[in-house]
Amino acid sequence: MNAEMLKRFFHRTREWARAERGMELLEMASHALRELVEADSGFFLYRKRGLLSGSRPEASQMYVPWGVFEPSAAELQEALKPLMEENVALDMVTERWILAEDISNARLKAVLAKYPLLELGIWPIISREETRGAVVVARSRAVSSRMTFEMSNALVDSCAAQLSVALDLITAFRIAEAASERDLLTGVFNRRGIESNWERFVQQERDPGERVVLGIVDLDDFKAINDNFGHPVGDHVLREVADVIANCLDPEDMVGRMGGDEFIVLLTNCACDWAGPMRRIQEAVASRKDSVLHSVSVGGAVWGVDGDDYETCYRVADRRLYEDKRRRKLVEGEGTLNSSVRQQESAHKGDVEAVSPSSDV
């Protein structure tokens, strides 16, 4: 076995530790397989794991095809889909190179028959004792004399093992990253999560006329809830309001807790209007009075109209929220004043009736 070649391979795989995303890692691995293993063609199969507890794993996909597979990647993905649904490793883990004519899986053999392959090998990608994917390598031409059968197998063995470890590290990093963007009390995004996802959200492709709205929701007199009923009840109210807001949004929209009793939403609206969707949230919260009576004030801003960056949109939405809060307090104050006047008029009327002579006299 060529010790120098193994040394080169492991030196190359040191670079994999700097990969922050799975796609970047697979690109690195494909270069190593082409240059050091003389695998002129290949691809990776992988089933991503859900980042948050309770989420379902995504469907298996083919990634980073190269060589003879690259020009027809979409067609190959579609052909492999039913096979991956049954077994992400195509029900044919060889862990050694075999001749293309010796492929035992008839369905896989039929899919690959259109490609000019001499030999092929499939190695599993293992994560937590579970097969999560496969390294599929192939050759359309003969290898050099330095690449022995033993060396070729050992290098892909090492690649699959290193890849499995590196993907697990990336998954652990992403889980920690996702958790750092979540509010522990309510489960929605926190300030960091909203601010770090803002740019991605506004740059998503949308239908003509659709606008991004940044909205703010603030609980009214939340301090009184904590003071009168205790912090556990206050925490329950925050969770309740977060659920109501989330239920008012589409799946691709976002809600976050900025701290204290303030929530922020990022949503898409078909009109240049922030008030419509925010009033609906306000009404939904007002109608939900399962525990402690609570209401919210709202404000919003339309990206591209009220501002072209997060800070500007937030300032406009915050100003409108406090305008809404002052307006609603004024209305409530007038309502309280009118109620007091009516009570005084009623009492005065009663006094008059008490001193008026009866009709019998």
ABEGO torsion letter per residue (X at the ends): XBAAAAAAAAAAAAAAAABABAAAAAAAAAAAAAAAAGBABEBBBBBBBBABBGBBBBBBBBBGBBEAAAAAAAAAAAAAAAAAAABAAGGBBAGBBBBAAABABAAAAAAAAABBBABBBBBBBBBGGBBAEBBBBBBABBBBAABBAAAAAAAAAAAAAAAAAAAAAAAAAAAAAAAAABBAAAGBBBAAAAAAAAAAAAABBBBBGBBBBBBBBBBBGAAAAAAAAEAAAAAAAAAAAAAAAAAABBAABBBBBAEEABBBBBBBBABBBAAAAAAAAAAAAAABBABBBBBBBBBBBBBGAAEABAAAAAAAAAAAAAAAAAAAAAAAAAAAAAAAAAAAAAAAAAAAAAABBBAAX
